[in-house]
Amino acid sequence: MARQEYIVATLYSDPNCPFCYAIGERLLTLGVERQVEWRGVQHAPHLPIPRDERNARLNAAIGREVLLVGQLAPEVPIRILSGKPNTGPAIRAIAAALHIDPALGHVFKRRLYRSLWQSDADISDERVLATCARGLGLSGLTIRPEINALVAQWQQDWEEVGVNSVPMLVRRDGEVLSGLAATEQLAGFLGLHQIRKTETVVS
C-alpha cells in the first residue's frame, strides 16, 4: 500500500508564473514537495492557444520577472521565454496525472514547469503535454468531467481567499504566505525544524 503523505499546506500555482516555478523548486530542495498539495490555477486565463510570441509588451514583462527571479532565487535555472502560454491544458493534465498516480503526477508537474522555464516549450500545446506524459508512462491521459470540476473548484477556492496572487501557500491553520519566499522563511512557515536537502529524485 502506498504511504499516505501528510499534507502541511496547499500551494496555489500557475505554471506560467516564474515565481511559482521557483517556489516549486525550493519545496523540492526542502524535501516537502509531496507534503504540499499542489493546486493549479490560472491568473491569466485569457492567454491564447498557441501562445503569442509577438506580444512585445508581455514579453518585456516576462523578461523583468525572470530577471527578478534570478535575483531572488539564483540557485534556480531559468530562461526568458518566447511567449507566455495559456496554462489551462497543462493544469488539467497535471490534475489527471496526480489522480492516476500521485508520485508520477508530481514528476510530470515538475517536468512541465521545467520544460517551460528551462527549455521554453509551449505547454499549451497538447503535443508537448502528450510527449512528456508518454515519457513517464502516462500516455493517454483523459480529462474526465470530474477533473474539470476539480480544477474549477481549485480556481474558485483560490479566488475566494482574496489575495489574488500566485504563488500562494495556505497552511492547515489558514495562515497565508504569498509570493516567492526565501528558503528560510518557507521552511519556517511550513514548520520545518531544519532545512533538509533531498536525496536523488526522478527529474
Secondary structure, 3 states (H helix, E strand, C coil): CCCCCCCCEEEEECCCCHHHHHHHHHHHHHCCHHHEEEEECCCCCCCCCCCCCCCHHHHHHHHHHHHHHHHHCCCCCCCCCCCCCCCHHHHHHHHHHHHHCHHHHHHHHHHHHHHHHHHCCCCCCHHHHHHHHHHCCCCCCCCCHHHHHHHHHHHHHHHHHCCCCCCEEEECCCCEEECCCCHHHHHHHCCCCCCCCCCCCCC
